[in-house]
Amino acid sequence: MKKILLISLLFYSNLSFSDQVFKTDIPDIVVKNFICHEGNGVRFNLVNRTDKAVWNITLFIIDKDGDTLDSKSAFAISVPPKSGSEVEIGGVNCNTLRKNKVAFSIKLGN
């Protein structure tokens, strides 16, 4: 199992991180323009710098003890190699994100 990279998010009232880049568990795939919309989940740009397509991303909400509180996925996405795409993950609670950490796990296609 791949080690999941933990990322601390210091949330402000608007929950927008458009100027930050967040790493995933695959070094050449990053998350940019991360925004949490209360009641609508999160939206971000997924940048794929690899030679394989991305077909799944999972967001984990992790507390200070390292325990996973929740996870949400975006399935059946298609981010071709060397490109980027906007991704939405529904059902994410912005208040829970505000108090904890997140990690991103990626699945690549062939």
N, C-alpha and C positions, 0 to 999 in steps of 0.2 A: 504494500500500500504506500502510496506516495505521501510524503510529509506535506501537510497543508501549511502554507505560509500564513501566519497571523498578521493582521494589519489593524492597528489601532486607528479608530476614526474619532477625532475630537469634534463632535458635532456642535454646530452653531444653530441658531434658531431657524435658519432657512434650509438646513440639511443639504446644501449644495457644495460640491467639491470639484467644481469645473476646472480649477487650476492645479489639481493634484493628479498624480499617476499612481495607481495601485498595482502591485505585483500579484501574480497568480502562482499556482504551483508549477507552471511551465514558464521558464525564464523568458521566452520570446513572445509571450502573450500578456498584455496589460489591460487594465481597466482605466478609462479616462471619463471625465465629465459625469461623475457619479452624483445622482440626485435622488433623494427619497421624497416621494409625494405621499403624504398621509392619506391612507385609504386606497391608494392606487399602486403601492409598491415602489420599486426602484427602477430607474432608467439610467443607462450608461452606454458609452462606446466601448466595444470590445475590439482591440487592435491585435491582429494576428500577424506576427512577423515570421512565422514558421513556413515550412514547405508543405504542410498538411492542413486540411480544412478542420475547423472547430465545429462540432455538432452538439455540444452540451456544455453548459456552465452551471455550477451549483454554488450558491452563496450560503455560507455557514455563519450563524450568529453564535459567538463563543463568549462565555462569561470570564470573569477574572481568575477563576480556578481552572480554566481550560476546558470546561464542560460545554458541549454543544447544546444550546438552548433550542435552536430551530434551524432548519435548512429549507431552502427553496431552490428550485431549478428552472432553467429555461431549456426545454427539450426541443429537438427538431429545428434548431437554429442552423444556419449555414453561413459561416464566415470563411470564405475561400482563403487559400494561402496568400500571404503578402497583401492583406487588405484589412478593412475594418467595417463594423456594422453597429447600428444602434440596437441594444437589447433591452427588453423589459422583463422584469420578474415580478409577478403579482403576489399579493398576500403577505408582503413584508411590513412589519410594524415599525414605523419610524421611531417611536418611543423606545422600543427594545434596542434598536440600533444605537440610539443616542447613549445608552448606558453600557454598551458592551463593545466587543471587537468583531470584525468580520474576517473571513477567509474565503478565497475563491478556488474552486477546483475545476479543471478543464478536462474534457474528453475530446480527443482528436480522431478524425476519420482517416481513411487511407489516402 
